[in-house]
Amino acid sequence: MTEADGTDGGGGALDAERATDVLVVGAGPAGSVLAYLLARSGVRVTLLERADLRNREFRGYGWQPAVVRHFEEMDLLDDVRALDHDELRRPSVHVYGEEYRLFDLDEFSTHGYAMLLEQEPLLRLVVERASEYEGFDYRPHTPVTDLLVEGGSVVGVQARDQETGENVEFRARLVVGADGRFSTVRTAAGIDAGLFDSHLDLVWFKLPREAADGTAQARVGSDGLILYFGLGSEEAQLGWFVPAGTYPDLRRRGIEAFREQLRSVDPSLGPYLEAGLSSFEDCSLLHIAPGISDDWVRDGLLLVGDAAHVASPIGGQGNGLAIADSVVAHGVVLDALANHPDSVSLPEASLQRYERVRRPTVERTVRSQRRGERVLTALVGVGERVPDPLARVALQSAVSVGPRLPPVRRTARRFFGDGDVRVDRTRFVDADE
């Protein structure tokens, strides 16, 4: 952290154009949505993104039913559904060749479906809608390098304008760290990410849309487990779990050996693998390392999304948690701005309600995901430890009976239900239009 001196980093007076009420760092789901909500509520808000929306490193593709409801509450749902996407209503899993329907999402939610789509077009839509409001300013290609601090309170950030090559400062009454699992803002504040140990990594790759049948979200066989996510009319995202730290071994065995493993679990992938998975350059590795940061709010600082808590991919909860963070933060920040009109930085006490509301939900979700991770860890390479006939009977029995058990249904409701977070539309400047 750097003590602020009221200059632009080069000795000149700070440009008033770089002063705002709320500075959001990171144009991912949490940051873009919060910036949109605040701008629509009449707040001066600047959104900084280190790259641009074409070059962000995207991870999550699932948008749970609660997020669908949030999009509706934000007047975004019709535009979001016009984007190329898939809708998931009845998730199922193939276990040793047999398909098992898990449940219907309309058992748990009002809208009854989750959405599967790429982040880039969605984030572009949200930023475009935020740009309709006078107080919104979007700055791509502006990575943050440090926080500005006065008297122990965060009052802004130092950043690098990659288009001009200049170091710049932005001052704000609140800095929101929405810059992901490797958050520069969180690190600069000296806040520990609170990561947990994990025993799995996930290898992601894309194939043509036809490679995913649109029904099953996972296939389990003696050689492993494949995840499937249709992303609209052209592409599908697939995932392959490996024991943590073993991806270099997978690469050393060669791409054809990897393709053979995939074919052994799902022979129908054969026609798509030669062209769609030509080398490991077509893969990306996600280390499953969930965590919950020690602090989410300080004087002049608030963390949302992966900057505050990193979800594992199990159950596809990351985007939903991030957007719920922003929906809750929206009301808290508006109240803090109204109650402290003369504060250079918003006091921590005025922001604590956000953490009090969100932390218990996040902790419950991460606990459930970690239980699921233990199950998946047992499934990865099950064929190497358990004879195929025994593994087949045990796993098929588990997926046949499991979805009806009360603990499993409670977790499903938590993951796929409506939740209790609502967008406060009364705060919008155009609420009556």
C-alpha positions, 0 to 999 in steps of 0.5 A, spaced: 500 500 500 502 507 498 501 513 502 497 518 497 500 525 496 494 528 492 498 527 485 497 523 479 504 519 480 508 524 476 508 530 481 502 533 478 495 535 481 490 529 480 486 530 474 478 531 477 476 526 472 480 520 476 476 522 482 469 518 483 465 515 488 466 508 487 472 505 484 470 497 482 477 493 480 475 488 475 470 487 470 468 480 471 461 478 473 461 481 480 464 487 478 460 488 472 454 487 475 455 491 481 458 497 477 451 497 473 447 497 479 450 503 482 450 507 476 443 505 475 442 508 482 445 514 480 452 513 483 459 515 480 462 509 478 469 507 475 470 500 472 477 498 471 479 492 467 486 490 466 485 487 459 479 488 456 473 483 455 475 480 449 482 478 453 479 476 460 481 469 462 474 466 463 472 460 468 465 460 470 460 458 464 454 456 469 449 461 471 444 458 476 437 459 477 438 464 482 442 468 477 436 468 472 432 471 477 437 476 478 437 478 471 430 479 471 430 483 477 435 488 473 431 488 467 437 484 463 434 477 462 431 478 455 437 481 453 441 475 456 437 470 453 438 473 446 445 471 447 447 464 444 446 459 450 444 453 453 439 452 458 439 446 463 433 444 466 434 436 468 441 435 470 443 428 469 449 423 469 451 417 465 455 412 470 458 406 466 453 407 460 447 408 464 443 415 464 440 417 471 436 423 471 438 427 478 432 432 479 428 437 475 430 444 477 423 447 477 423 443 484 427 448 487 427 455 483 422 459 480 424 460 473 426 452 473 433 453 469 440 454 469 444 458 463 450 456 460 454 461 456 460 464 455 462 470 459 465 475 454 458 477 451 454 477 457 459 482 461 459 486 454 452 486 455 452 488 462 457 494 461 454 496 455 447 497 459 451 501 465 454 505 460 447 508 459 448 512 465 451 518 466 456 517 472 459 510 469 466 510 466 469 504 463 477 503 463 479 497 460 487 496 459 488 499 466 491 494 471 491 496 478 498 496 481 497 498 488 492 501 493 492 508 495 492 509 503 491 515 507 491 515 515 490 507 514 484 508 510 484 506 502 482 512 498 484 510 491 488 506 487 495 506 483 494 503 476 498 503 469 494 506 463 497 500 458 494 505 452 499 511 454 504 507 458 503 512 464 502 511 471 495 514 473 492 514 480 484 514 481 481 516 488 474 514 490 470 514 497 470 506 496 475 501 492 471 495 490 476 489 489 472 484 484 479 482 481 478 475 482 482 469 485 489 472 484 486 479 486 491 485 486 487 489 491 486 483 496 494 482 496 495 490 496 491 490 502 495 484 506 488 480 506 490 472 506 486 469 501 484 463 506 485 457 501 484 450 503 488 444 501 485 441 495 486 434 492 484 435 485 485 439 478 481 440 472 483 440 465 478 444 461 478 444 453 472 445 448 469 441 442 464 442 437 457 443 440 455 436 437 460 433 442 455 434 448 449 431 447 445 437 451 442 432 457 448 429 461 452 433 465 457 428 467 460 421 465 463 416 469 467 410 467 473 406 470 478 411 467 475 417 470 470 423 469 468 428 464 464 434 465 460 437 459 457 444 458 454 446 452 455 453 451 450 455 445 450 453 438 457 452 436 461 450 442 461 445 448 466 446 454 468 439 457 472 438 463 477 432 466 479 431 473 486 429 475 489 428 482 492 435 484 499 436 481 499 430 476 497 434 470 505 434 468 504 427 468 498 427 463 502 431 458 508 427 458 504 421 456 502 425 450 495 428 447 493 421 444 493 417 450 489 423 453 484 422 447 484 415 449 482 416 456 476 420 454 474 415 448 474 410 454 469 414 458 465 416 452 466 413 445 462 418 442 467 423 443 472 420 438 470 424 431 471 430 435 477 429 438 482 429 433 481 436 430 478 439 437 483 437 441 490 437 437 495 438 443 495 440 450 495 447 447 487 446 447 487 445 454 487 450 460 488 447 467 484 449 473 487 448 480 481 447 485 483 451 491 477 454 494 478 459 500 475 464 504 478 471 505 480 473 512 476 480 511 472 482 506 471 490 508 475 495 511 475 503 511 474 505 504 475 497 501 470 492 500 471 485 496 466 481 492 466 475 488 473 471 488 477 476 491 473 475 497 472 467 496 474 462 491 469 457 490 470 450 487 467 448 480 463 443 484 456 445 483 457 451 478 456 456 484 462 461 483 458 466 478 452 465 483 455 467 489 459 473 485 452 476 483 449 475 490 455 479 493 454 484 488 446 485 489 447 485 497 453 490 496 449 495 492 444 496 497 450 497 503 454 501 499 448 506 497 446 506 504 454 508 506 454 513 501 448 516 504 450 516 511 457 519 510 456 524 505 462 528 507 467 522 508 473 521 504 473 514 504 467 510 507 468 507 514 468 499 515 463 500 520 458 502 514 460 496 510 460 490 515 452 489 513 455 486 507 459 481 510 455 479 515 449 477 510 454 474 505 459 470 509 454 465 512 452 463 505 458 462 502 461 458 508 455 453 507 456 453 500 464 452 500 463 446 506 458 443 501 463 443 495 468 440 499 464 434 501 462 434 494 470 434 492 471 428 497 466 424 493 469 426 486 476 425 489 474 418 490 471 417 483 477 419 479 481 413 477 476 409 481 478 403 476 485 403 478 482 401 485 476 397 485 474 392 480 469 394 474 463 390 476 463 392 483 465 400 482 459 399 476 454 397 481 456 401 487 456 408 483 449 406 479 446 405 486 449 411 489 446 416 483 440 412 483 438 413 490 442 419 492 438 424 489 432 422 493 436 423 500 434 429 504 441 431 505 442 431 498 436 435 496 438 440 501 444 441 498 441 441 491 436 446 494 442 451 496 445 450 490 439 451 485 434 454 489 432 462 489 435 464 495 433 470 499 437 475 496 433 480 491 435 486 487 432 493 490 429 496 484 427 502 488 434 504 488 434 505 481 434 512 478 429 510 473 425 505 477 418 508 475 420 508 467 
